[in-house]
Each structure stands twice: as C-alpha cells, then as structure tokens.
Amino acid sequence: MINQFTKSVKTILVFIAVLCLCVSTYAKEDIKRERPSKLFSPSKIPLLEDTGRDAWQKPEETLNALNIKKGQTVADIGAGSGYLTVKLSERVGATGTIYAADIQQEMLDYISKRLVEKGIKNVSLVLGTMDDPNLPPNSLDLAILLSTYHEIAQPVDFVKKIKLALKPQGKLAILEFSDESPIGPPIQVRLPEDLVINELKQAGFTLSQRHTFILPYQYFLVFSPLN
Ligand SMILES: C[S@@+](CC[C@H](N)C(=O)[O-])C[C@H]1O[C@@H](n2cnc3c(N)ncnc32)[C@H](O)[C@@H]1O
C-alpha cells in the first residue's frame, strides 16, 4: 500500500518536472531576441561601478579561475569603466600588459583618469571599431569579453579578429547574463549560451572550460583557438 503510494507520488513529481521543463523551453523559444543590443551608454557608468557588484560579479574568483600570471598580456575588450581592467592590471603586475579596448572614446577617457589617479602604468588604451578590436597580432595570453558579446554586431567576424590577436596557447573568456538572472539587461538582448558556443565554433574556437559554480547570474565560458 505504502509502496503503491510512493510510486504514485514519484510519477506525479516526474510529470510536474517534465511539464515545467516543457513550459520553460517553450517560453524561451518564444522570446524575441534583439541583436545587437544598443551600446551601453557612458551615462550608465555608475551601474558598472556599483558598490554591490563585487558580491555577484566575484571578480577575484573569476580571475583566479582564469589562472592569470605575472608578466602576461591580457585584453579587456569592451572595458567600459575599467571595472575589470584595474583588477587585471594588478594580476599581471609591472612586467605584464593590459589592453583596455572599447569603441566609445568616453569610456576610454574615464579609464584614463582612473589610471592616472591610481598611478597604474601597465594598461594601454585601445580605441577599436565595431568590426575590429585593433589589437596587435599574436600578442595575447587571454582576451576577456565581460557583458560585451551581446553588443557586437558581427560576432563571428569580430571573434575571428580576436583569434588573430591571441598567441597559439591563448584563451578567450566570454561572460554574459543568463536568461534566468534576476538582474542584468532586458531578456530580449541576452544570448542563450548554446548560441554563443555555436558562433565561437564557427569562428574557429573550441569550448575548453565552462565555469558553472562561480557566478550566480552569468555564464562563464572559456574558449581555445583551433589551429
Ligand atoms: C555593458 S558594457 C560592459 C563593460 C565592462 N566589460 C564591465 O562589465 O564592466 C559593454 C561595453 O562594451 C563596449 N563595446 C561594445 N561593442 C564593442 C566592440 N565591438 N568592441 C569593443 N568594445 C565594445 C561598449 O562600448 C561598452 O563599454
């Protein structure tokens, strides 16, 4: 009798789980994605610099996962206010180089003031274009696109240019807000993780790591170039 009851409860629970999965898959397919999203306005820099950001962005854990070493060369592409640039600069130390790249001069001006205030000397500012990050070939140990990929108009071509800038053993990290995150850009401009992975494959990369336990609101993918 008890066995029969347990069996029925289990069946009902499995049915509910399958139903929820179907509803959420259907709801996701129903979202009309807008791409690329508008450029993040420099007037919203305070959002990037919000004091509560570290609690969910977890920059130190993120950079630990990327295993950045002193003396390395790293590009922060779509650097914005330089939130990550400054932390990267400390990681690579005086013998390393950070390229802080953005396509909005106002963002680079903001970073420039910040670097002067903090006496940081190992960061080079790079003004790119929507189609080209303008980074030196074969120079990077790592490139990071933090909450930037969804703003890029022709991502496959853009990422192919990043590939040229990477050293053969270099890596590319992409972090974007998941559909499930309670914070972040509107759902229409978020990108499903699988779509990003597919585009990176088209650009000649392979997924080498997927960090699922570090960030609560973003997916965190690391790619290696295929030679
Ligand atoms: C949402 S902000 C994120 C800034 C920063 N990564 C952060 O998380 O604090 C996106 C930034 O990417 C820049 N961006 C958009 N498209 C770009 C491109 N093709 N090349 C370089 N930067 C780009 C925008 O100008 C903006 O500063």
The ligand as a Gaussian input file, in Angstrom:
#p B3LYP/6-31G(d) Opt

LIG

0 1
 C       27.823000      46.530000     -20.786000
 S       29.364000      47.322000     -21.020000
 C       30.400000      46.276000     -20.045000
 C       31.677000      46.968000     -19.593000
 C       32.644000      46.113000     -18.786000
 N       33.087000      44.944000     -19.516000
 C       32.040000      45.694000     -17.475000
 O       31.486000      44.581000     -17.394000
 O       32.104000      46.482000     -16.527000
 C       29.805000      46.878000     -22.689000
 C       30.969000      47.674000     -23.243000
 O       31.360000      47.062000     -24.486000
 C       31.707000      48.076000     -25.393000
 N       31.609000      47.513000     -26.749000
 C       30.508000      47.211000     -27.460000
 N       30.837000      46.708000     -28.660000
 C       32.188000      46.679000     -28.711000
 C       33.139000      46.263000     -29.695000
 N       32.775000      45.784000     -30.875000
 N       34.461000      46.379000     -29.393000
 C       34.859000      46.848000     -28.187000
 N       34.012000      47.284000     -27.225000
 C       32.683000      47.187000     -27.483000
 C       30.717000      49.191000     -25.099000
 O       31.173000      50.433000     -25.575000
 C       30.647000      49.127000     -23.565000
 O       31.604000      49.958000     -22.964000

